[in-house]
Amino acid sequence: MSRVRIALLSITILALAALLFAPATSQSQTPQASPTPKPGGVLNMMLREDLSQGFSIHETATISTVWPAMPCLSNLVLFDPLKKTE
């Protein structure tokens, strides 16, 4: 046999062995059940610096200005206009 045939035969045997053993190894690993997430909670965020320029988020684009102003401009935060302020 020539070297090319031996190389092709060995590659074919290795590929067949990989195909035969791959399903056996993947079936033995069962996925772990993830815990049920809890709703609600508190998100604490530490700012890098004080807001010296105020809330002018259109003049600056740093995260130090945008992050504190996000609850005021976000659509996910809903305010009830009929509820009296506390």
PyMOL commands that set and color helices and strands:
alter all, ss='L'
color gray80, all
select helices_A, chain A and resi 3-28+63-73
alter helices_A, ss='H'
color red, helices_A
deselect
rebuild
show_as cartoon
